[in-house]
Amino acid sequence: MWSWEAFFSFLHNPMILQGAWTTIWLTAVSMALALPLAVLVALGRASRIVPVRLVTGFYVWLMRGTPLLVQLVIIYTGLPQLGLRLGVISSALTGLVLNEAAYLSEIVRAGVLSVPRGQSEAARALGMPPWRVFRVVVMPQALRVMVPPLGNSFNGLLKTTTLVSVISVEELLRRTQFAVQTNFRVLEGLTAAALYYLAMTTLWGLVQRWLEARVGRGHQTGPTTARRIKSAAAPALELETR
């Protein structure tokens, strides 16, 4: 029989609350580390240097083609056999970051490719170095395309952290399993954990909508990068016509 008393006791159980906090910071740190790596991988895949393009392509193929659960187990149990010993948290972060970066790199690459080539060509014609073209011209426009799928990836990562419980990371799911062992109310405990996941993803959904509206509003109301480049190039074009 369902026990409301056990259910409500799980909702404010300190052990489960600590697990929820672990899930939150583990997700945030993994995303913060994976995103810069994803940008580097995306640039590598677009590089004209063949070895760089092959290495980054192989990395994306490998990480996306194998289950995260297998990757976590290999990192946690396989690397020590090669002399590289990582703790539980370090192994979890390594697996989550490497796996997530492979997926995020495709989002970044799609965002960069969505910017018309003429934008960067116009910026280079003004004498901008490549790194500045990427930072000032390409990325601000690519962000409009990237923000929605990046937000969805963060949402998915919140739930994907359940897999690190396999290597003994005490996140929300594993903490719930420990709490259930006190009274063996499995259904009530897992329902409470599901509500915590639902609350976290719902709150992030609000943040994501705010980010999307902010990025979209800036694109709609402000002058586009193309117009700014055209305006900056106007004096030079005027001199050429004289």
Steps between C-alpha positions, in 0.01 A plus 500: 500500500607854424616694807459877491694528822802328347468707182503834683785382720705435185420847365684674785754227571843670547674213324287544187534879511878463507476267202295759310766763566769260375300449181472876446865587545617192311285606205611863515872419522479238224324744268743782581798278415341328199401817316853643448621155396209476257599832341856374450375174352261684267783724381718194454240332283485812284879530484690481173769294674414141413648329813308738728180436308551124515578493873201713598275304265615172656437640849143600415437167328630304800323697773166511319518139386551339841273513806590742777459222753773298330725806482459566873585142592808500273622830647443388859628143475714497186723803540652373831634202305694751288638672809251789502288493814203734528264543790127442476413865439792550260396193299139617486596850386744364241240269351222758498720776355651286223165355401307827516768694311465264203129579472540870571768529232241410236270771635782754489601391151142531375473846655822618340401360159165681524679838478532608136857484375474856373491625859847369583635591157389860548663509843827362361486762224510762774822350633360306797714205612330158485458468878329838517274416206390187684444676832340824380323405177429126487425398860244773584294396199554129554377528859145558377505155342700335779315612813183282464683168439763587762222555750345168408838333548529645850153371577595156376826507695307555824337161448804331348690548828303204635747277313792606720334317788644185340850608604379591851446874460243595762272713287122518533417150381763323709414702809137406449596134481681536833199674658263230375698234684381638834134407445498324159241743359647485150206649309460795736873571498538488123189714455651763728823487298301535176334814641841646577616434144178651369549811715860544382418460132200732534710774661762460231226523237412846634865605485531364148197692379644818651831441322330431169288814532804708589707375209207531260409848620852620446492368145163651417540848647867572456686554173633183345868428472476525124372855524773596745766357270346675200492826693862461605606420145308793350789755523740261330252422223437870452872565454525224241221653292664844489 
